[in-house]
């Protein structure tokens, strides 16, 4: 997973679009299949890493870790570490992350309609 150089034209264009258009900013927060899927599962409540991994069997441990870190940095989820042996870590949606659930549900409805149009062909 390569990062875009902060001095690149691409990064500057992305920042300008995000500043001008809140929809672009929001879509960049949830870009990628894993972010939306993780939000869907965490919408049901707190989960541990292993539980999320079971729900997303095709994701690698590394990718799940990276996605969870990215989502935490963006303020979509919170991570709670319990001082136990072995250490227990739980992930849950933040209040702003919970506000994303109705948006994801609307995307589901729209996706089903759009898919049905192309399945007929």
The 8 nearest C-alpha neighbors of each residue, nearest first, counted from 0:
[[1, 2, 62, 65, 3, 61, 66, 69],
 [2, 0, 3, 4, 5, 65, 10, 62],
 [1, 3, 4, 0, 5, 10, 7, 9],
 [2, 4, 5, 10, 1, 7, 9, 6],
 [3, 5, 7, 6, 2, 10, 9, 8],
 [4, 6, 7, 10, 3, 11, 8, 2],
 [5, 7, 4, 8, 10, 11, 3, 9],
 [8, 6, 10, 9, 4, 5, 11, 3],
 [7, 9, 11, 10, 12, 6, 13, 5],
 [8, 10, 12, 7, 11, 13, 3, 6],
 [9, 11, 13, 7, 12, 8, 5, 14],
 [10, 12, 8, 14, 13, 9, 15, 7],
 [13, 11, 15, 9, 10, 14, 8, 16],
 [12, 14, 10, 16, 11, 15, 17, 9],
 [13, 15, 17, 11, 12, 16, 18, 10],
 [16, 14, 18, 12, 17, 13, 11, 19],
 [17, 15, 19, 13, 18, 14, 20, 12],
 [18, 16, 24, 14, 20, 23, 15, 19],
 [17, 19, 15, 16, 20, 14, 21, 24],
 [20, 18, 16, 17, 15, 21, 23, 14],
 [19, 21, 17, 22, 23, 18, 16, 24],
 [22, 20, 24, 23, 25, 17, 19, 18],
 [23, 21, 25, 24, 20, 26, 17, 27],
 [22, 24, 26, 17, 21, 25, 20, 27],
 [23, 25, 17, 21, 27, 22, 26, 28],
 [26, 24, 22, 28, 27, 23, 21, 29],
 [25, 27, 23, 28, 29, 24, 30, 22],
 [26, 28, 30, 24, 25, 29, 23, 17],
 [29, 27, 25, 26, 30, 24, 73, 70],
 [28, 30, 26, 27, 34, 35, 31, 25],
 [31, 29, 27, 26, 28, 34, 32, 35],
 [30, 32, 33, 34, 29, 35, 27, 28],
 [31, 33, 34, 35, 36, 30, 29, 37],
 [32, 34, 36, 35, 31, 37, 66, 63],
 [35, 33, 37, 36, 29, 32, 31, 38],
 [34, 36, 38, 37, 33, 32, 29, 39],
 [37, 35, 33, 39, 38, 34, 32, 40],
 [36, 38, 34, 40, 39, 35, 33, 41],
 [39, 37, 41, 35, 36, 40, 42, 34],
 [40, 38, 36, 42, 37, 41, 35, 100],
 [39, 41, 37, 42, 38, 43, 36, 51],
 [40, 42, 38, 44, 43, 39, 91, 45],
 [41, 43, 39, 40, 44, 38, 97, 100],
 [44, 42, 41, 40, 45, 39, 46, 38],
 [45, 43, 41, 42, 91, 46, 40, 92],
 [46, 44, 91, 90, 41, 89, 47, 43],
 [47, 45, 90, 89, 50, 44, 51, 91],
 [46, 48, 89, 50, 49, 88, 90, 51],
 [47, 49, 51, 50, 52, 46, 89, 88],
 [50, 48, 52, 51, 47, 53, 46, 54],
 [51, 49, 53, 47, 52, 48, 46, 54],
 [50, 52, 54, 48, 53, 49, 55, 47],
 [51, 53, 49, 55, 50, 54, 56, 48],
 [54, 52, 50, 56, 51, 55, 49, 48],
 [53, 55, 51, 52, 56, 50, 40, 49],
 [56, 54, 52, 53, 57, 58, 51, 36],
 [57, 55, 53, 58, 52, 54, 59, 51],
 [58, 56, 55, 59, 52, 54, 53, 60],
 [59, 57, 56, 55, 62, 63, 60, 52],
 [58, 60, 62, 61, 63, 57, 56, 52],
 [61, 59, 63, 62, 64, 58, 52, 65],
 [60, 62, 64, 59, 63, 65, 58, 66],
 [63, 61, 65, 59, 64, 60, 66, 58],
 [64, 62, 66, 60, 65, 61, 67, 59],
 [63, 65, 61, 67, 62, 66, 60, 68],
 [66, 64, 62, 68, 63, 67, 69, 61],
 [65, 67, 69, 63, 68, 64, 62, 70],
 [66, 68, 70, 64, 69, 65, 63, 71],
 [69, 67, 71, 65, 66, 70, 72, 64],
 [70, 68, 66, 72, 71, 67, 65, 73],
 [71, 69, 73, 67, 75, 72, 68, 76],
 [70, 72, 76, 68, 74, 73, 69, 77],
 [73, 71, 69, 70, 74, 68, 75, 76],
 [72, 74, 70, 71, 75, 69, 28, 76],
 [75, 73, 71, 72, 76, 70, 93, 77],
 [76, 74, 96, 70, 93, 73, 71, 92],
 [77, 75, 92, 71, 93, 91, 74, 70],
 [76, 78, 91, 90, 71, 93, 92, 79],
 [77, 79, 90, 89, 80, 76, 88, 91],
 [78, 80, 89, 88, 90, 81, 77, 87],
 [81, 79, 88, 87, 82, 78, 89, 86],
 [82, 80, 87, 83, 86, 88, 79, 89],
 [83, 81, 86, 80, 84, 87, 85, 88],
 [84, 82, 86, 85, 81, 87, 80, 88],
 [85, 83, 86, 82, 87, 81, 88, 80],
 [84, 86, 83, 87, 82, 81, 88, 80],
 [87, 85, 83, 84, 82, 81, 88, 80],
 [86, 88, 81, 80, 85, 83, 89, 82],
 [89, 87, 80, 79, 47, 81, 86, 78],
 [90, 88, 47, 79, 46, 78, 45, 80],
 [91, 89, 78, 46, 45, 77, 47, 79],
 [92, 90, 45, 76, 77, 41, 44, 93],
 [91, 93, 76, 96, 97, 75, 41, 77],
 [92, 94, 96, 76, 95, 75, 77, 97],
 [95, 93, 97, 96, 92, 98, 75, 76],
 [96, 94, 98, 93, 97, 75, 99, 74],
 [95, 97, 75, 93, 92, 99, 94, 98],
 [98, 96, 94, 99, 95, 100, 92, 93],
 [99, 97, 95, 96, 100, 94, 101, 102],
 [98, 100, 102, 97, 96, 101, 103, 95],
 [99, 101, 103, 102, 97, 98, 104, 42],
 [102, 100, 104, 103, 99, 105, 98, 97],
 [103, 101, 105, 99, 100, 104, 106, 98],
 [104, 102, 106, 100, 105, 101, 107, 99],
 [105, 103, 101, 107, 106, 102, 100, 108],
 [104, 106, 102, 108, 107, 103, 109, 101],
 [107, 105, 103, 109, 104, 108, 110, 102],
 [106, 108, 104, 110, 105, 109, 111, 103],
 [109, 107, 105, 111, 110, 106, 112, 104],
 [108, 110, 106, 112, 107, 111, 113, 105],
 [111, 109, 107, 113, 108, 112, 106, 114],
 [110, 112, 114, 108, 109, 113, 115, 107],
 [113, 111, 115, 109, 110, 114, 108, 116],
 [112, 114, 110, 116, 115, 111, 109, 117],
 [113, 115, 111, 117, 116, 112, 110, 118],
 [116, 114, 118, 112, 113, 117, 111, 119],
 [117, 115, 113, 114, 118, 119, 112, 120],
 [116, 118, 114, 119, 120, 115, 113, 112],
 [119, 117, 115, 120, 116, 114, 113, 112],
 [120, 118, 117, 116, 115, 114, 113, 112],
 [119, 117, 118, 116, 115, 114, 113, 112]]
